[in-house]
Amino acid sequence: MSIIMHALTSDDDGEIVDCLRQLKSSHAGTGLMHEPFWKDDVSTYTRSWFAWANSLFGELILKLSREWADVFKNV
């Protein structure tokens, strides 16, 4: 959740993209956010389902879709 909050509160495009990359690589093949996960092995996490982290990630995606609409309009 700290990575998601970092992206939500940043106004630096590079930081946000870095956070998105970290989040994309941390779902351990499940497509879900995990909190917490072990930094050296993202497949080691304590909760297989954590609605709070998944909901917060959804908020991030909604925020970015509004703020970066011009970036994604041709994707």
PDB file of N, CA, C and O in Angstrom:
ATOM      1  N   MET A   1       0.822  -1.187   0.000  1.00  0.00           N
ATOM      2  CA  MET A   1       0.000   0.000   0.000  1.00  0.00           C
ATOM      3  C   MET A   1       0.866   1.250   0.000  1.00  0.00           C
ATOM      4  O   MET A   1       0.446   2.305  -0.474  1.00  0.00           O
ATOM      5  N   SER A   2       2.060   1.130   0.525  1.00  0.00           N
ATOM      6  CA  SER A   2       2.936   2.303   0.542  1.00  0.00           C
ATOM      7  C   SER A   2       3.341   2.705  -0.877  1.00  0.00           C
ATOM      8  O   SER A   2       3.485   3.893  -1.164  1.00  0.00           O
ATOM      9  N   ILE A   3       3.525   1.732  -1.760  1.00  0.00           N
ATOM     10  CA  ILE A   3       3.879   2.056  -3.141  1.00  0.00           C
ATOM     11  C   ILE A   3       2.699   2.748  -3.820  1.00  0.00           C
ATOM     12  O   ILE A   3       2.887   3.701  -4.576  1.00  0.00           O
ATOM     13  N   ILE A   4       1.498   2.275  -3.553  1.00  0.00           N
ATOM     14  CA  ILE A   4       0.299   2.896  -4.131  1.00  0.00           C
ATOM     15  C   ILE A   4       0.155   4.324  -3.615  1.00  0.00           C
ATOM     16  O   ILE A   4      -0.117   5.239  -4.393  1.00  0.00           O
ATOM     17  N   MET A   5       0.335   4.521  -2.317  1.00  0.00           N
ATOM     18  CA  MET A   5       0.223   5.870  -1.741  1.00  0.00           C
ATOM     19  C   MET A   5       1.297   6.794  -2.293  1.00  0.00           C
ATOM     20  O   MET A   5       1.053   7.980  -2.514  1.00  0.00           O
ATOM     21  N   HIS A   6       2.477   6.250  -2.512  1.00  0.00           N
ATOM     22  CA  HIS A   6       3.549   7.047  -3.113  1.00  0.00           C
ATOM     23  C   HIS A   6       3.095   7.565  -4.470  1.00  0.00           C
ATOM     24  O   HIS A   6       3.258   8.747  -4.774  1.00  0.00           O
ATOM     25  N   ALA A   7       2.530   6.687  -5.283  1.00  0.00           N
ATOM     26  CA  ALA A   7       2.059   7.095  -6.610  1.00  0.00           C
ATOM     27  C   ALA A   7       0.891   8.071  -6.511  1.00  0.00           C
ATOM     28  O   ALA A   7       0.818   9.025  -7.286  1.00  0.00           O
ATOM     29  N   LEU A   8      -0.019   7.846  -5.573  1.00  0.00           N
ATOM     30  CA  LEU A   8      -1.180   8.727  -5.418  1.00  0.00           C
ATOM     31  C   LEU A   8      -0.792  10.143  -5.022  1.00  0.00           C
ATOM     32  O   LEU A   8      -1.462  11.101  -5.406  1.00  0.00           O
ATOM     33  N   THR A   9       0.267  10.280  -4.269  1.00  0.00           N
ATOM     34  CA  THR A   9       0.638  11.592  -3.728  1.00  0.00           C
ATOM     35  C   THR A   9       1.759  12.280  -4.504  1.00  0.00           C
ATOM     36  O   THR A   9       2.112  13.422  -4.211  1.00  0.00           O
ATOM     37  N   SER A  10       2.311  11.590  -5.482  1.00  0.00           N
ATOM     38  CA  SER A  10       3.415  12.169  -6.255  1.00  0.00           C
ATOM     39  C   SER A  10       2.878  13.036  -7.390  1.00  0.00           C
ATOM     40  O   SER A  10       1.810  12.775  -7.942  1.00  0.00           O
ATOM     41  N   ASP A  11       3.640  14.064  -7.720  1.00  0.00           N
ATOM     42  CA  ASP A  11       3.329  14.850  -8.914  1.00  0.00           C
ATOM     43  C   ASP A  11       4.459  14.726  -9.946  1.00  0.00           C
ATOM     44  O   ASP A  11       4.533  15.490 -10.908  1.00  0.00           O
ATOM     45  N   ASP A  12       5.324  13.752  -9.719  1.00  0.00           N
ATOM     46  CA  ASP A  12       6.447  13.492 -10.615  1.00  0.00           C
ATOM     47  C   ASP A  12       6.116  12.285 -11.488  1.00  0.00           C
ATOM     48  O   ASP A  12       5.975  11.170 -10.987  1.00  0.00           O
ATOM     49  N   ASP A  13       5.992  12.510 -12.792  1.00  0.00           N
ATOM     50  CA  ASP A  13       5.618  11.439 -13.715  1.00  0.00           C
ATOM     51  C   ASP A  13       6.559  10.244 -13.626  1.00  0.00           C
ATOM     52  O   ASP A  13       6.117   9.096 -13.681  1.00  0.00           O
ATOM     53  N   GLY A  14       7.843  10.509 -13.489  1.00  0.00           N
ATOM     54  CA  GLY A  14       8.828   9.428 -13.395  1.00  0.00           C
ATOM     55  C   GLY A  14       8.615   8.565 -12.167  1.00  0.00           C
ATOM     56  O   GLY A  14       8.693   7.339 -12.243  1.00  0.00           O
ATOM     57  N   GLU A  15       8.345   9.203 -11.028  1.00  0.00           N
ATOM     58  CA  GLU A  15       8.071   8.455  -9.801  1.00  0.00           C
ATOM     59  C   GLU A  15       6.813   7.612  -9.948  1.00  0.00           C
ATOM     60  O   GLU A  15       6.779   6.457  -9.521  1.00  0.00           O
ATOM     61  N   ILE A  16       5.791   8.184 -10.546  1.00  0.00           N
ATOM     62  CA  ILE A  16       4.528   7.464 -10.715  1.00  0.00           C
ATOM     63  C   ILE A  16       4.731   6.245 -11.608  1.00  0.00           C
ATOM     64  O   ILE A  16       4.246   5.157 -11.297  1.00  0.00           O
ATOM     65  N   VAL A  17       5.440   6.424 -12.704  1.00  0.00           N
ATOM     66  CA  VAL A  17       5.712   5.302 -13.606  1.00  0.00           C
ATOM     67  C   VAL A  17       6.523   4.235 -12.885  1.00  0.00           C
ATOM     68  O   VAL A  17       6.261   3.044 -13.054  1.00  0.00           O
ATOM     69  N   ASP A  18       7.501   4.640 -12.086  1.00  0.00           N
ATOM     70  CA  ASP A  18       8.293   3.685 -11.323  1.00  0.00           C
ATOM     71  C   ASP A  18       7.413   2.906 -10.352  1.00  0.00           C
ATOM     72  O   ASP A  18       7.559   1.691 -10.215  1.00  0.00           O
ATOM     73  N   CYS A  19       6.511   3.597  -9.685  1.00  0.00           N
ATOM     74  CA  CYS A  19       5.583   2.921  -8.765  1.00  0.00           C
ATOM     75  C   CYS A  19       4.714   1.920  -9.522  1.00  0.00           C
ATOM     76  O   CYS A  19       4.501   0.804  -9.048  1.00  0.00           O
ATOM     77  N   LEU A  20       4.211   2.308 -10.690  1.00  0.00           N
ATOM     78  CA  LEU A  20       3.387   1.401 -11.483  1.00  0.00           C
ATOM     79  C   LEU A  20       4.170   0.164 -11.890  1.00  0.00           C
ATOM     80  O   LEU A  20       3.634  -0.945 -11.885  1.00  0.00           O
ATOM     81  N   ARG A  21       5.420   0.348 -12.239  1.00  0.00           N
ATOM     82  CA  ARG A  21       6.270  -0.801 -12.596  1.00  0.00           C
ATOM     83  C   ARG A  21       6.460  -1.730 -11.395  1.00  0.00           C
ATOM     84  O   ARG A  21       6.394  -2.952 -11.526  1.00  0.00           O
ATOM     85  N   GLN A  22       6.696  -1.133 -10.226  1.00  0.00           N
ATOM     86  CA  GLN A  22       6.856  -1.943  -9.021  1.00  0.00           C
ATOM     87  C   GLN A  22       5.578  -2.718  -8.710  1.00  0.00           C
ATOM     88  O   GLN A  22       5.624  -3.900  -8.371  1.00  0.00           O
ATOM     89  N   LEU A  23       4.443  -2.042  -8.828  1.00  0.00           N
ATOM     90  CA  LEU A  23       3.169  -2.695  -8.544  1.00  0.00           C
ATOM     91  C   LEU A  23       2.897  -3.817  -9.546  1.00  0.00           C
ATOM     92  O   LEU A  23       2.421  -4.890  -9.176  1.00  0.00           O
ATOM     93  N   LYS A  24       3.200  -3.558 -10.805  1.00  0.00           N
ATOM     94  CA  LYS A  24       2.981  -4.570 -11.838  1.00  0.00           C
ATOM     95  C   LYS A  24       3.822  -5.811 -11.575  1.00  0.00           C
ATOM     96  O   LYS A  24       3.380  -6.932 -11.828  1.00  0.00           O
ATOM     97  N   SER A  25       5.022  -5.613 -11.072  1.00  0.00           N
ATOM     98  CA  SER A  25       5.914  -6.754 -10.840  1.00  0.00           C
ATOM     99  C   SER A  25       5.695  -7.415  -9.480  1.00  0.00           C
ATOM    100  O   SER A  25       6.341  -8.418  -9.179  1.00  0.00           O
ATOM    101  N   SER A  26       4.805  -6.877  -8.658  1.00  0.00           N
ATOM    102  CA  SER A  26       4.659  -7.411  -7.299  1.00  0.00           C
ATOM    103  C   SER A  26       3.398  -8.240  -7.087  1.00  0.00           C
ATOM    104  O   SER A  26       3.142  -8.674  -5.964  1.00  0.00           O
ATOM    105  N   HIS A  27       2.604  -8.473  -8.126  1.00  0.00           N
ATOM    106  CA  HIS A  27       1.353  -9.194  -7.892  1.00  0.00           C
ATOM    107  C   HIS A  27       1.534 -10.716  -7.893  1.00  0.00           C
ATOM    108  O   HIS A  27       0.569 -11.448  -7.675  1.00  0.00           O
ATOM    109  N   ALA A  28       2.729 -11.188  -8.128  1.00  0.00           N
ATOM    110  CA  ALA A  28       3.070 -12.614  -8.040  1.00  0.00           C
ATOM    111  C   ALA A  28       2.198 -13.490  -8.933  1.00  0.00           C
ATOM    112  O   ALA A  28       1.879 -14.628  -8.590  1.00  0.00           O
ATOM    113  N   GLY A  29       1.819 -12.939 -10.086  1.00  0.00           N
ATOM    114  CA  GLY A  29       1.035 -13.716 -11.033  1.00  0.00           C
ATOM    115  C   GLY A  29      -0.442 -13.838 -10.710  1.00  0.00           C
ATOM    116  O   GLY A  29      -1.172 -14.547 -11.403  1.00  0.00           O
ATOM    117  N   THR A  30      -0.890 -13.158  -9.672  1.00  0.00           N
ATOM    118  CA  THR A  30      -2.293 -13.279  -9.255  1.00  0.00           C
ATOM    119  C   THR A  30      -3.173 -12.166  -9.818  1.00  0.00           C
ATOM    120  O   THR A  30      -4.393 -12.312  -9.882  1.00  0.00           O
ATOM    121  N   GLY A  31      -2.559 -11.053 -10.228  1.00  0.00           N
ATOM    122  CA  GLY A  31      -3.335  -9.904 -10.679  1.00  0.00           C
ATOM    123  C   GLY A  31      -3.919  -9.100  -9.526  1.00  0.00           C
ATOM    124  O   GLY A  31      -4.701  -8.175  -9.747  1.00  0.00           O
ATOM    125  N   LEU A  32      -3.546  -9.444  -8.303  1.00  0.00           N
ATOM    126  CA  LEU A  32      -4.040  -8.759  -7.106  1.00  0.00           C
ATOM    127  C   LEU A  32      -2.884  -8.103  -6.363  1.00  0.00           C
ATOM    128  O   LEU A  32      -1.731  -8.512  -6.495  1.00  0.00           O
ATOM    129  N   MET A  33      -3.209  -7.091  -5.588  1.00  0.00           N
ATOM    130  CA  MET A  33      -2.210  -6.435  -4.754  1.00  0.00           C
ATOM    131  C   MET A  33      -2.093  -7.207  -3.435  1.00  0.00           C
ATOM    132  O   MET A  33      -3.089  -7.668  -2.879  1.00  0.00           O
ATOM    133  N   HIS A  34      -0.878  -7.333  -2.957  1.00  0.00           N
ATOM    134  CA  HIS A  34      -0.625  -8.030  -1.698  1.00  0.00           C
ATOM    135  C   HIS A  34       0.046  -7.077  -0.729  1.00  0.00           C
ATOM    136  O   HIS A  34       0.886  -6.266  -1.120  1.00  0.00           O
ATOM    137  N   GLU A  35      -0.322  -7.178   0.514  1.00  0.00           N
ATOM    138  CA  GLU A  35       0.275  -6.335   1.543  1.00  0.00           C
ATOM    139  C   GLU A  35       0.396  -7.170   2.798  1.00  0.00           C
ATOM    140  O   GLU A  35      -0.628  -7.627   3.305  1.00  0.00           O
ATOM    141  N   PRO A  36       1.539  -7.388   3.310  1.00  0.00           N
ATOM    142  CA  PRO A  36       2.833  -7.085   2.710  1.00  0.00           C
ATOM    143  C   PRO A  36       3.349  -8.250   1.873  1.00  0.00           C
ATOM    144  O   PRO A  36       2.839  -9.368   1.939  1.00  0.00           O
ATOM    145  N   PHE A  37       4.367  -7.951   1.092  1.00  0.00           N
ATOM    146  CA  PHE A  37       5.082  -8.995   0.367  1.00  0.00           C
ATOM    147  C   PHE A  37       6.562  -8.853   0.680  1.00  0.00           C
ATOM    148  O   PHE A  37       7.040  -7.771   1.020  1.00  0.00           O
ATOM    149  N   TRP A  38       7.271  -9.957   0.561  1.00  0.00           N
ATOM    150  CA  TRP A  38       8.699  -9.958   0.838  1.00  0.00           C
ATOM    151  C   TRP A  38       9.420  -9.336  -0.348  1.00  0.00           C
ATOM    152  O   TRP A  38       9.194  -9.735  -1.491  1.00  0.00           O
ATOM    153  N   LYS A  39      10.282  -8.368  -0.089  1.00  0.00           N
ATOM    154  CA  LYS A  39      10.955  -7.605  -1.148  1.00  0.00           C
ATOM    155  C   LYS A  39      11.823  -8.471  -2.048  1.00  0.00           C
ATOM    156  O   LYS A  39      12.017  -8.136  -3.217  1.00  0.00           O
ATOM    157  N   ASP A  40      12.346  -9.567  -1.537  1.00  0.00           N
ATOM    158  CA  ASP A  40      13.232 -10.432  -2.329  1.00  0.00           C
ATOM    159  C   ASP A  40      12.485 -11.547  -3.062  1.00  0.00           C
ATOM    160  O   ASP A  40      13.057 -12.228  -3.913  1.00  0.00           O
ATOM    161  N   ASP A  41      11.205 -11.730  -2.729  1.00  0.00           N
ATOM    162  CA  ASP A  41      10.406 -12.775  -3.377  1.00  0.00           C
ATOM    163  C   ASP A  41       8.935 -12.383  -3.266  1.00  0.00           C
ATOM    164  O   ASP A  41       8.284 -12.662  -2.259  1.00  0.00           O
ATOM    165  N   VAL A  42       8.416 -11.733  -4.312  1.00  0.00           N
ATOM    166  CA  VAL A  42       7.044 -11.207  -4.255  1.00  0.00           C
ATOM    167  C   VAL A  42       5.991 -12.302  -4.158  1.00  0.00           C
ATOM    168  O   VAL A  42       4.831 -12.019  -3.857  1.00  0.00           O
ATOM    169  N   SER A  43       6.386 -13.560  -4.410  1.00  0.00           N
ATOM    170  CA  SER A  43       5.417 -14.643  -4.254  1.00  0.00           C
ATOM    171  C   SER A  43       5.245 -15.034  -2.787  1.00  0.00           C
ATOM    172  O   SER A  43       4.417 -15.884  -2.457  1.00  0.00           O
ATOM    173  N   THR A  44       6.028 -14.411  -1.915  1.00  0.00           N
ATOM    174  CA  THR A  44       5.887 -14.625  -0.475  1.00  0.00           C
ATOM    175  C   THR A  44       5.162 -13.419   0.105  1.00  0.00           C
ATOM    176  O   THR A  44       5.741 -12.343   0.253  1.00  0.00           O
ATOM    177  N   TYR A  45       3.897 -13.611   0.430  1.00  0.00           N
ATOM    178  CA  TYR A  45       3.071 -12.536   0.983  1.00  0.00           C
ATOM    179  C   TYR A  45       2.158 -13.116   2.047  1.00  0.00           C
ATOM    180  O   TYR A  45       1.976 -14.332   2.117  1.00  0.00           O
ATOM    181  N   THR A  46       1.588 -12.262   2.871  1.00  0.00           N
ATOM    182  CA  THR A  46       0.814 -12.756   4.008  1.00  0.00           C
ATOM    183  C   THR A  46      -0.682 -12.858   3.744  1.00  0.00           C
ATOM    184  O   THR A  46      -1.366 -13.623   4.422  1.00  0.00           O
ATOM    185  N   ARG A  47      -1.203 -12.116   2.789  1.00  0.00           N
ATOM    186  CA  ARG A  47      -2.642 -12.148   2.525  1.00  0.00           C
ATOM    187  C   ARG A  47      -2.883 -12.395   1.047  1.00  0.00           C
ATOM    188  O   ARG A  47      -2.414 -11.636   0.198  1.00  0.00           O
ATOM    189  N   SER A  48      -3.614 -13.457   0.743  1.00  0.00           N
ATOM    190  CA  SER A  48      -3.909 -13.732  -0.662  1.00  0.00           C
ATOM    191  C   SER A  48      -4.988 -12.793  -1.197  1.00  0.00           C
ATOM    192  O   SER A  48      -5.061 -12.555  -2.402  1.00  0.00           O
ATOM    193  N   TRP A  49      -5.812 -12.267  -0.321  1.00  0.00           N
ATOM    194  CA  TRP A  49      -6.850 -11.310  -0.723  1.00  0.00           C
ATOM    195  C   TRP A  49      -6.872 -10.203   0.320  1.00  0.00           C
ATOM    196  O   TRP A  49      -7.063 -10.463   1.508  1.00  0.00           O
ATOM    197  N   PHE A  50      -6.679  -8.987  -0.123  1.00  0.00           N
ATOM    198  CA  PHE A  50      -6.693  -7.841   0.780  1.00  0.00           C
ATOM    199  C   PHE A  50      -7.426  -6.714   0.068  1.00  0.00           C
ATOM    200  O   PHE A  50      -6.834  -5.962  -0.707  1.00  0.00           O
ATOM    201  N   ALA A  51      -8.706  -6.609   0.338  1.00  0.00           N
ATOM    202  CA  ALA A  51      -9.576  -5.671  -0.379  1.00  0.00           C
ATOM    203  C   ALA A  51      -9.082  -4.233  -0.280  1.00  0.00           C
ATOM    204  O   ALA A  51      -9.208  -3.473  -1.240  1.00  0.00           O
ATOM    205  N   TRP A  52      -8.532  -3.854   0.846  1.00  0.00           N
ATOM    206  CA  TRP A  52      -8.075  -2.477   1.023  1.00  0.00           C
ATOM    207  C   TRP A  52      -6.995  -2.143  -0.013  1.00  0.00           C
ATOM    208  O   TRP A  52      -7.077  -1.109  -0.678  1.00  0.00           O
ATOM    209  N   ALA A  53      -6.010  -2.989  -0.151  1.00  0.00           N
ATOM    210  CA  ALA A  53      -4.933  -2.736  -1.117  1.00  0.00           C
ATOM    211  C   ALA A  53      -5.468  -2.751  -2.550  1.00  0.00           C
ATOM    212  O   ALA A  53      -5.073  -1.918  -3.366  1.00  0.00           O
ATOM    213  N   ASN A  54      -6.351  -3.679  -2.855  1.00  0.00           N
ATOM    214  CA  ASN A  54      -6.923  -3.738  -4.204  1.00  0.00           C
ATOM    215  C   ASN A  54      -7.778  -2.512  -4.492  1.00  0.00           C
ATOM    216  O   ASN A  54      -7.734  -1.978  -5.600  1.00  0.00           O
ATOM    217  N   SER A  55      -8.554  -2.059  -3.514  1.00  0.00           N
ATOM    218  CA  SER A  55      -9.392  -0.872  -3.693  1.00  0.00           C
ATOM    219  C   SER A  55      -8.539   0.382  -3.859  1.00  0.00           C
ATOM    220  O   SER A  55      -8.840   1.237  -4.692  1.00  0.00           O
ATOM    221  N   LEU A  56      -7.491   0.487  -3.076  1.00  0.00           N
ATOM    222  CA  LEU A  56      -6.590   1.634  -3.178  1.00  0.00           C
ATOM    223  C   LEU A  56      -5.909   1.650  -4.548  1.00  0.00           C
ATOM    224  O   LEU A  56      -5.721   2.715  -5.136  1.00  0.00           O
ATOM    225  N   PHE A  57      -5.544   0.483  -5.052  1.00  0.00           N
ATOM    226  CA  PHE A  57      -4.965   0.400  -6.390  1.00  0.00           C
ATOM    227  C   PHE A  57      -5.984   0.870  -7.432  1.00  0.00           C
ATOM    228  O   PHE A  57      -5.633   1.575  -8.378  1.00  0.00           O
ATOM    229  N   GLY A  58      -7.236   0.477  -7.253  1.00  0.00           N
ATOM    230  CA  GLY A  58      -8.296   0.938  -8.152  1.00  0.00           C
ATOM    231  C   GLY A  58      -8.426   2.449  -8.137  1.00  0.00           C
ATOM    232  O   GLY A  58      -8.625   3.064  -9.184  1.00  0.00           O
ATOM    233  N   GLU A  59      -8.315   3.053  -6.965  1.00  0.00           N
ATOM    234  CA  GLU A  59      -8.348   4.520  -6.856  1.00  0.00           C
ATOM    235  C   GLU A  59      -7.195   5.147  -7.624  1.00  0.00           C
ATOM    236  O   GLU A  59      -7.362   6.173  -8.284  1.00  0.00           O
ATOM    237  N   LEU A  60      -6.029   4.527  -7.535  1.00  0.00           N
ATOM    238  CA  LEU A  60      -4.869   5.034  -8.276  1.00  0.00           C
ATOM    239  C   LEU A  60      -5.138   4.994  -9.775  1.00  0.00           C
ATOM    240  O   LEU A  60      -4.869   5.967 -10.480  1.00  0.00           O
ATOM    241  N   ILE A  61      -5.658   3.891 -10.259  1.00  0.00           N
ATOM    242  CA  ILE A  61      -5.925   3.761 -11.694  1.00  0.00           C
ATOM    243  C   ILE A  61      -6.970   4.779 -12.140  1.00  0.00           C
ATOM    244  O   ILE A  61      -6.821   5.381 -13.203  1.00  0.00           O
ATOM    245  N   LEU A  62      -8.019   4.983 -11.353  1.00  0.00           N
ATOM    246  CA  LEU A  62      -9.028   5.996 -11.695  1.00  0.00           C
ATOM    247  C   LEU A  62      -8.425   7.392 -11.726  1.00  0.00           C
ATOM    248  O   LEU A  62      -8.708   8.174 -12.633  1.00  0.00           O
ATOM    249  N   LYS A  63      -7.597   7.705 -10.742  1.00  0.00           N
ATOM    250  CA  LYS A  63      -6.949   9.020 -10.686  1.00  0.00           C
ATOM    251  C   LYS A  63      -6.065   9.228 -11.916  1.00  0.00           C
ATOM    252  O   LYS A  63      -6.106  10.283 -12.548  1.00  0.00           O
ATOM    253  N   LEU A  64      -5.278   8.228 -12.244  1.00  0.00           N
ATOM    254  CA  LEU A  64      -4.385   8.354 -13.388  1.00  0.00           C
ATOM    255  C   LEU A  64      -5.157   8.423 -14.697  1.00  0.00           C
ATOM    256  O   LEU A  64      -4.739   9.118 -15.624  1.00  0.00           O
ATOM    257  N   SER A  65      -6.269   7.717 -14.788  1.00  0.00           N
ATOM    258  CA  SER A  65      -7.053   7.762 -16.026  1.00  0.00           C
ATOM    259  C   SER A  65      -7.641   9.153 -16.249  1.00  0.00           C
ATOM    260  O   SER A  65      -7.816   9.582 -17.389  1.00  0.00           O
ATOM    261  N   ARG A  66      -7.945   9.853 -15.161  1.00  0.00           N
ATOM    262  CA  ARG A  66      -8.436  11.232 -15.282  1.00  0.00           C
ATOM    263  C   ARG A  66      -7.302  12.191 -15.597  1.00  0.00           C
ATOM    264  O   ARG A  66      -7.417  13.023 -16.498  1.00  0.00           O
ATOM    265  N   GLU A  67      -6.210  12.078 -14.859  1.00  0.00           N
ATOM    266  CA  GLU A  67      -5.112  13.034 -14.989  1.00  0.00           C
ATOM    267  C   GLU A  67      -4.239  12.793 -16.215  1.00  0.00           C
ATOM    268  O   GLU A  67      -3.646  13.732 -16.746  1.00  0.00           O
ATOM    269  N   TRP A  68      -4.155  11.564 -16.664  1.00  0.00           N
ATOM    270  CA  TRP A  68      -3.309  11.226 -17.796  1.00  0.00           C
ATOM    271  C   TRP A  68      -4.142  10.829 -19.013  1.00  0.00           C
ATOM    272  O   TRP A  68      -3.653  10.108 -19.883  1.00  0.00           O
ATOM    273  N   ALA A  69      -5.371  11.282 -19.086  1.00  0.00           N
ATOM    274  CA  ALA A  69      -6.265  10.898 -20.177  1.00  0.00           C
ATOM    275  C   ALA A  69      -5.648  11.173 -21.536  1.00  0.00           C
ATOM    276  O   ALA A  69      -5.789  10.369 -22.457  1.00  0.00           O
ATOM    277  N   ASP A  70      -4.963  12.302 -21.670  1.00  0.00           N
ATOM    278  CA  ASP A  70      -4.359  12.643 -22.961  1.00  0.00           C
ATOM    279  C   ASP A  70      -3.229  11.690 -23.328  1.00  0.00           C
ATOM    280  O   ASP A  70      -2.969  11.460 -24.509  1.00  0.00           O
ATOM    281  N   VAL A  71      -2.562  11.139 -22.335  1.00  0.00           N
ATOM    282  CA  VAL A  71      -1.472  10.201 -22.583  1.00  0.00           C
ATOM    283  C   VAL A  71      -2.027   8.869 -23.109  1.00  0.00           C
ATOM    284  O   VAL A  71      -1.434   8.245 -23.989  1.00  0.00           O
ATOM    285  N   PHE A  72      -3.174   8.445 -22.556  1.00  0.00           N
ATOM    286  CA  PHE A  72      -3.710   7.137 -22.880  1.00  0.00           C
ATOM    287  C   PHE A  72      -4.738   7.128 -24.002  1.00  0.00           C
ATOM    288  O   PHE A  72      -5.205   6.057 -24.389  1.00  0.00           O
ATOM    289  N   LYS A  73      -5.101   8.282 -24.533  1.00  0.00           N
ATOM    290  CA  LYS A  73      -6.177   8.324 -25.524  1.00  0.00           C
ATOM    291  C   LYS A  73      -5.844   7.581 -26.813  1.00  0.00           C
ATOM    292  O   LYS A  73      -6.755   7.163 -27.528  1.00  0.00           O
ATOM    293  N   ASN A  74      -4.568   7.409 -27.127  1.00  0.00           N
ATOM    294  CA  ASN A  74      -4.177   6.713 -28.339  1.00  0.00           C
ATOM    295  C   ASN A  74      -3.647   5.316 -28.072  1.00  0.00           C
ATOM    296  O   ASN A  74      -3.094   4.679 -28.968  1.00  0.00           O
ATOM    297  N   VAL A  75      -3.809   4.843 -26.866  1.00  0.00           N
ATOM    298  CA  VAL A  75      -3.278   3.515 -26.493  1.00  0.00           C
ATOM    299  C   VAL A  75      -4.333   2.457 -26.716  1.00  0.00           C
ATOM    300  O   VAL A  75      -4.087   1.278 -26.464  1.00  0.00           O
TER     301      VAL A  75
END
